[in-house]
């Protein structure tokens, strides 16, 4: 799985850049170079070509029997889902879906409810998903990016910043390293990322998810990790009623 979005859409956290501060751009690629490299490695992959050179792709050859994947395009919404949901039957009934609905279809439906009708915040939608999973959803019409990973981090998912500032997401560490060099990190387990809101913890949605730099023996930043800061509380998400679409309303840090 690989998804690449230009900086204006992906809006990657600036902290991803920390390990490469002071270094040249060697070891990083542009979106075009990332796409070309992946195509050479996985020529049989399925590609979703989005606007402005953004894309999502999935390699059929890399699928694990332990972590199957599903992908779908519905109403200009693109979704790649890796893993399984143990409560998918219950969720199908909840969303009024057929027994043939895949995990990716279910996530798209959940996103639509969140976008259009839900009087509750996005963390509540993901709390209902039980299983081992990671997914990337992109709504092309509104340029909304929605990414999530289960609490245990059962499915590997990394993100990074490419040479042109684009956001790169992949379950393959080698792909991220090739594309982003040192400007990459593990996507934090139990978290949601929305390009309008930033990182949100599923279990602690009113606390900031902050970046923590890791240093080597020489005191240089060699990596970054993201974790919940239980001492920093955010303002609650405003509820404006079911008719309002507040899914893209930024969360503002409190005083």
N, C-alpha and C positions, 0 to 999 in steps of 0.2 A: 504494500500500500504506500502510495506517495501522493502528496498534494502540495502544490506550490501556488502561493498567492502574492501578488505584488504588495509592496509595503502599504499603499493606500487602502487596500482591502484587508490584508492579513493583520496589519497593525501589531507586529510581534513585540513582546516586552523588550525594552532597550537593554535590560540586564543580560540578555542572551549575548550581547556584544562584549561583555566585560572580559572574558578570557582572551580575546583577540585585540584588546586595546593596546596600541603601541606597535602592533605587528603590521606587516603589509598584507595585501589581499590574497597572497598566495594560499592555495588550499581552499579557496571559495570559488563558487561558480555562479553564473547568472541563471535566470530561469531557462533561457534557451539552451545553455550548456547542460543543465540538469536534465532537461527533457531528452536531449540527444544522447547523453550517457545512459539514461535508463532504457531508452529504446534499443540501444546496442546490446545491453545486458539481457533485456526481457522483450524480445521482438514480438512475442505473442500476447503481450499485455493489452488490456482494454483501456483506452484513453478517452477521457472526457475533456475536450478542448473548450475552455471557457473564454470569455472576452479578455482582450489585452494581454494575451500570452499566458494567462493563468490556466492551470490544468489539474486534473485528478486522474490517477491511474491505479490499476490493480493488476499484479502479475499472477496469472493463473498457475504458473509453475511453482510459486512460492507458498501455495496454500498448505496449511498443516491440517491433518485429520483431527487433531486435538482442538484446533481453533479454526473452524470453518469460517468462511466469509460470505457475505451477501452484499449485493449492490443494486441500486435502483435509481431511476430518474423519473420523477413525478412532478408535474406542474412547475417546471423550472427549478426543482429542488433535487440536488444530487447528493446521494448518501452512500458511503462505504462503511460497512459494519464488519468487524472481525470479532469472533467469539460466539457465545451462545447465551441465551436468557433462559434460566430454569423456570421462570414463571410466565413464559410466553403465551401459554394457553389462557391464563387469567387476563393477561394484558390484551390479547385479541378480543376477548369478550368485553373488556372495559372500553376499548376504542371502537367496538363494533366491526371488527375486521374478520375476514374469512379464515378458515383453518390453513389456507395456503399462504397466508401473509408471512413474509420473512421478517427477520429482525430489522433489516434496513427499512422495509415498508412500515413497520411499527414505529421506528424512530421518526420517520417523516411525518406520520400521523400525529405523533406526540408533539413534534415541533409546530405543526399547524395549529393544534389546540393551544399551545403556549403563545403562539403569535396572535391568534385571532380571538380566543375566548377566555383563556384561563385567568381567574382572579387570584392566582398564586404564582410565586416566583419560579424561575427555571430549575433551581435545585430540587424542588418538590417533584418535578417531572422525572428527573434522573433517579431520585430516591426510589421510585417505583420499579426501576429496572434491577432485577436480581440475577446475577450471573457473572461471567468472566467476559469482559468486552472492552473494546475501544471503537469509537466511531468518529468520522468526519462528515459533517453535513454542510452543504453550501447552497443557499438560496440565491440563485443568479439574479432574480428580479430586484431584490432589495440589497444585494451584496452582503448578506448576513452569513457569517461563518460561525458554526456551532460544533465544538469538539468536546468529547468527554472520555474519561477512562474510569474503570471500576475502582472501588476502594482499595482492593488488594494489589492493584497494578498487575493483574494476571496476564494481560496482553501487553507486550512491549510496545511503547509508543514514545518517540522522541521528537523534539522540535528544535529548530535552529533558524539562524538568519543567514541568508545567502549573500553573495558579494554585492548585489544590488539592493540589499535591504529587504528582500522578499522573505515571507514566512514559509518555512519548509516543514512538513510533517510526514513522518514515516515510521513504520514498525521495523524497519531495517537499519540498525546502527551504522552499517557501512555506507549506506546511501546518504545518511545525514552527515557523516564525517566527510565524505567526498564533496558534498554540496556546500557545507557550511564551515569546514575546518573546525576550529576550536569554539566557534560561536554556536554551541548547541548544548542541550541538556535533556534529561528525561522529563517527559510531560508528567506533572505530579499526579499520583494516584488519587482517586476520590475527588477529582476537580473537573470543572466545566470551564471552557474558554469560549467567550463570545466576543467578536471583534469590537463590539460597541461597549462592552462591560468589563473586559479583561478576565482574569482568573477568579473563579468563585469556588469555594469549598462546598461539597455536597452536604457534609455534616455540620459545618460551621460557616454558613453563608454570610453571617454578619461580622465575620472577622477577616481581616486582610490576608491574602496569600502573598507573602513577600519572598524576594529572592535573597539567597544567602550565598556569598562568594566563598569558594574553597581555595586555599592557598597551598602551594608546594613548600618544600623545605627552605627555599630561598625567599619566601614571602610573596611570590608572584601568584596572581590569580590564575588557577589552572582549570577552574570549572565553576558552575553555578547550579544551585538546586533551589526548588521552590517549596515552601511549606507554610502552613497556617500560623499566623502570629496571633495567639489568643489574647495578647495584651492590646491589640489595636482593633477597635470595633468600628464598623462602618455604619452609616445611616441605613435605616430600613428602606426597602424598596417601596415606593409609593404605589398604592392600590387605587386605581381610578375607575374601577368598575369593569365589567366584562366587555363593554363596547370599546374600551380604550386599548390601544396597542402600545404597551409600555415595554415590550420585550427588548427593545434596543435602547432603553433609557439608561445612560451611564450611571453606575454606582459611584457616589462621591464619598471620599474618605472623611470621617468625622474629625472634629477638633481634637 
